[in-house]
Amino acid sequence: MGTLWTEVQLLKADPNLAPNVHAARSVIGRMIADKGLMSRREIVAATGLARSTIDGHLEVLIDCGLVEDGGVGGPELRGRPAQMFKISPNRVVLIAEVRHQNCRVAIATLNKDVIADDIVTIPIEDGPEAVLGAVAERLDQLLKSQGFTREDALAISVGLPGPVDAKLGYAVRPPHMPGWDGFGVCHAMAERFRCDVVVDNDVNLMTLGEARSFRGAHVPLLMINVDWGVGCGFVTEAGMLLHGAEGAAGDIGHVRVPAEPDSLCACGRRGCLESVASITAISRKVSAVRGVDVTPAEVMELLTRADAQAVDVVRRVAVHVGQVIADFVNFCNPARIVVSGEITECTEDFLAQIRSVVYQQAQPLATRNLAIVHSSLRRDAGLVGGMVSAIEQVLSPRGIQYHTQAPSSDLLPLGL
């Protein structure tokens, strides 16, 4: 999970390198979450910490409800079967995927079990107050249906379909989200639920979900999502999302396409990849070819039927996407590229054309073992990524400190 392996190695080499007890407890909590069940002896061996120190950390984690007794297991190297520990299945995190026409909301336990999810039908154009209010109301209903209250929610992950300052928790000049620029999404949700809130770009969360599903394999991982916009996410070799200094890393949709310099983008510039390859851009191109207006939904239907005109448009668009991806491959040398979005689910031509262009135009060393594939999680990638993001926040040093603090502490939830 993220830099967990590195942190474990640092602890094992020199326990004094841990900056505080919260960092050590974070490592222990994430190790248990990652393995599912873990004995005290395994934790001692993995961290290099003394048994008495591990006992103290486990006691705190158990008392605050993050870890619990997992029964006995083994056998150990000698003696009776060992007591096992597991992440508590009785504490939950909340997930909200804000999309253009609706929002997906869900509840998941700390042991990564999605126990309820639903769709809130509200367009993003209704603005942040209306959308987040509807999301919060539905999350409350889901909590109640599962026997939980707001007090049981330890963290919330919110994914937004636009540029996001993840540190401050709001969208920054999002081209398809009127009224959302600078609105404190993190603050608004933290006020409602009084727990930590993490806000990120939707494709970043999809990428995180996809990467974590391989449990550390196939990284670095680059994900391209073609939808109402064209988004990109990148998970490094250490398993971390690449955000950049201001959260703008991977904004592939606004890379210029020299072959179509006059295409007007929603951002106000011309020649952006999004103005050429988004679903709406493709529907305009198909409409021009057929001489009648064709909606995005109708384009998907045409592609499913392998309509020659629609497939030809998609193949030409895929060339532009592939050329941009080829440059990214030369720069960051991913082990795996995941291409997602409704178009890739309707036709194999889009992905096949991208593969062809990337393998031809990127450097041979960067492509000799490169896999370019569909998403393994498909439409659940954002949900899984949001769940992982929220759980990792709960089990982060800051999250551990918040959940194990004394009642009199003035440490507030993220966003407040």
N, C-alpha and C positions, 0 to 999 in steps of 0.2 A: 504494500500500500504506500505509494509515494516513495519517499526516501527512507522507509522503514529499515531496509536492509543495511543502509549506510549508518543509520542511527544505532542499530543493534551492534554493528561492528565497533563503533566508537565507544559504546558503553562497555563492550567486552574488553577492548584494549585498555581503557582507563575509565573506570566508573566516575572519576572526578570531572570528566569532560561534560557530563550531564549538567546543564546550567542550573537546574533546580529539580525538586522532587516531582513537579508536574510533568517535566519532560520524560523522566524515567517511567512514571505511571502511564504516560501516553504511549511509550514504546511497548510496555507490557500489555496495555489494553488493545493496541492494534495487532500485536502478535497473536493474542487470543482470538480476536475477531477474524484474523486472516486464516488461522488453522482450524477454527471451529471448536476444538477441544484441546486443552494443553495442561500438562501436569506441572506442579511446582518445580520438579527436578528439570524438566525441559526448559522452563523459564530461566532457572539458575544457569544451566549450561549455555543457553543462547545469549544471555546478557552479561555473564561474568559477575553479577552482583551476588552478595552473600545471601544465604538462605533467610537469615533474619531480616535483611533489608527487603527481600521479596515478600516475606510474610507481612511486613508492615504495609507495603504498597497494595498488596492484595486485600488486606483488611479494609483499607480506605476505599478501594474500588468496589468492594462488596457492600460496604455500609452505604455508599451513595447510589447503589442500585445499578451500576454499569456492568458489573461482573457478578456471577453467581456460581454456586456449586454445580459441577457437571457430573457428579457421581464418581464412581471409581472406574479406572481403566488400567491399561497396561498390557501385558506385564512389564514392570520396570526391570532393570538389569538384575536386581535381586530383591528378595523380600516380597511383601504383599503388594497387590495392585495399588496404584497411586490414586490419590484424589485428583480429579480433573476439574478444570475451571472453564467456563464458557461465558460469552457475552450474554447479558440478560435479554431474553426475548420479550420482556414485559415493558420495555421502554421504546418509544417510537420517535421517528422523524417524519416530517411532512415534506412533500414534493409538489411543486407547482410549475408546470410547463406552460408559459404564456405563448399562445400561437396567434396567427392572424385572424382566424375565424372562431377559435374556441380556445379553451385552456384545459389541460389535463391535470388532474390533481390526484394525489395518492398518499397513503400512509404505509410506512414500512417499519419493521422492527429493527433493532440494532444488529440482529443476526441476519440481516439482508433478506427478509421475507416480506414481500409486498402483500399486505393483508386486505387492502381496499383501494380501489381507484375508480375514477369517474371523469366525465367530460362536462365542463361548464360551457354552455353555448352563449358566448358573448364576444363580439368582435373587438379587436384591439383598438379600433377607432373610437370606441366609447370612452377612452381615456383611462388613466391609471387608477383613479379613485373608484370608478365604477367596476373596473375589471378586478382590481385587488379586493374590493368589497365582496364581489360575487365569489371569488376564489376562497376568501376567508370563511364566508358563510357555508360553502360546500365542504370545506375542510372540517368545520365544526360539526356538520352533519355526519361526515364519515367517522370522526372521532367518537361521536355519540353512538353510532351504529355498531362500533367495535368495543364499546364499554369504556372508552377513554374520555378524558377532558383535556382542555388546553394545557393544564398543568403537567400532563404526561408527555407533551411534545418537547423534545430536547433541542431540536434545531429545525430550521426550514431552509430548503433550497429552492430558489426561484430562477428559472431560465427565461431569458428575454431574447426575442428574435431581432437583435440589433447590436450595435457597438455598446459595450458595457464597461464602466469603470468599476471593476470588481472590488477594489479597495474601499470605495465610497458607497457602492451599492446602488448605482443608478445608470440609466441609459444616457449616452452622450450623442446628441444630434442623430437619432435613429431615423432613417429616411422613410420607413413605412409605419411609424408609430407616432401619429400626431398627439401632442400633449404630454408625451413621456420624457422629453428632454430635461434632464436634471431633476426629475421627480424622485424623491427619496424612497425608493421601493423597499430598501432594507429597513429604514426607519419606520415606514408605515406598517410593515408586517411585524416588526419587533414590538411596536406599541400594542398591536392586537394580541399577540401570543406570548409576549414577555419571555422570549427565548432567542438564542442566536439565530441570525438570518444570514445566509450567504447568497449573493446574487451574481450570476454569470451569464455570458452569452450562451444561447441555446446550443450552438454547434460545439462550443467548448465542452459542454456537459455531455453531449452525444459522444464526443471523442473520448472523454474520460470513461464513460460507460463501456464503450467498445474496447478500449485498452485494458480496463480492469477485468473484462470478461475472459481475457487470455492469461490472466494471473502472471503478469510479468514477461510473457513471451511477446514476440512481434513488435518490439519497440526499438527505435522511435516509430511512432505511428502517426500518419497524416490522414486526416479525414476531410473529405470535400462533400458538402451537402448542397444539392441544387433544389431550390424550393422557390418561394416568393422572392428570395434573394439567393445569393451564392455565398456560402459561408465555409470557413476552414478552421480546423483545430489541429493542434500538434501536441503530442505527449512525448516527452523526452525519454532518453535511455534510463533515467532515474525514476521514471513513472510520473513525472510532474507535468501539469499543464503549462504550456508556454503562454504567458500573458503579455510579456513585454513591460516597458516602463509605465505605460498608461492604460494597459489592457487592450491595445490595438493590434497585437500580434496576430498574424494570419488573416488579415482582412482582404482576402483574395478577391472578393467581389468587386473591388475598386482598382484592381490592376488593369491597366489599359490594354485594349486589344487593337493593335495597329491596323488590322484588316477592316475594322468597322469603326473608324474614328468619329463618325457623326451620330452614332446611337446615343440618344439622350438618356441619362441615368436618373433615378429618383434622387440621387445626391446632388443633382444640378450640374454635374460634369458630363462630358461626352466621351464615349469610347470605353466605358467601364465594362468589365466582364459581365457584371450583373445585368447591364442593359442589353446584353447579347444572349445570355444563357439562362436567365431566370425563367420560371414557368410562364410568367406574363409575356416576357420577350419572345419566347418560343411560340406562344399562342398568336402573337402579332405576326410572326413570320409565316406560320401556317395559314393564317387568315389571308395574308397577301398572296400566297401561292394559290389558294383555292378560290379567291375572289369573293369570299363571304366571311363574316365575322365568326370566328371559332373560339369558344371559351377554353380556359385551361382544362376544365373537366372533359370537354369534348376532345381536346388534344390527347388526353390520356386514353380515352376510349378508342381513338383512331390508332394510337400506338399499340394498344392491346390487340387490335385487329390487323396489325402490320400494314396499315395503309401506306402506300408507297410514297406519297407526297410528305406525309408527316414524318416518316422514317428518314427521308432524305434531308429534311430540315434538321432533325435531331443529329444526324451524322455530321452535318456541316458545323453545327453548334459545338458538338463534342470535339472537333478539331481545335477550336479556340480554347476550350477548357483544357484539353490535353497539352497544348503548347504552354499555357500558364503553369500547369502542374509540372511539366518537364523542367522548367526553370527552378521551381521549388525543390524538385528532386536533386538537381545539381547543387543546390545550396545546403539543404539539411539532410540529405541522404537517408530517408526513412527506410525501415525494413518492410513496412506494409503501408499501402494506401487503400483506404476504404472510401468508396463512392456511394453516397446514399441519396435518398430523395425519391419522390413518387415516379419520376421519369425512369430511373433505373429499375424500378419494380415493374414497369409496363413493357419495357423492351430491353433486350440484350445489346442492341446496336449502340446505345450510348456508351456503355462501359467498354465494349469491344473496340470502338473507335478511339476512346481515350487510351486504352492499352497500346494500341498500335502507334499512336503519336508519341506517347511517353517513351516507349522502348526504342523508337527511332531517333528521338531528339535529345534525350538525356544521355549523360556519359555512361559508357559501358560498365565501368566499375560501380556506378551507383545503381545500375539496373540488373546486374547479373543474378542477384538473389531477391529482387524486389517482387512482391506480390501486390497486384492491383485487383481488389475484390469488392463484392457487395458487403454491406453491413451484415454481421452475423446476428445482430439484435434487431435490425430493421427499425420499426416504429417504436420499439421499446428502448432504443439507445439513450434517448434523453431522460426517460424515467429512471433507468439504471444509473446513469451518470449523476442525476440529481440525488438519488438515494446515496450513492457513494460519497458525493460532495458533503451531504448533510452528516452522514455517519463519521466521516473523517474530521469534520469540524467538531463534533461531540468528543471524539477521542484525541483531538489535538492537545498540545500542552495548555493552550488557552482554554479550550473546552473542558479539560480535566480540572483546571483551576476553578472555573466557574461552577462546575457541578459538585466539587468537593469543598467549596468555600464555606466558612462559618456564616450563619444566618445574618450576622451583623455586618458582613462585608459590603463594601460599596461598589463591587465589581458588577457592572451592568451588562445586559445582553448586547451582542454586537448590533449596532444600528441605533442604540439609544445614547 
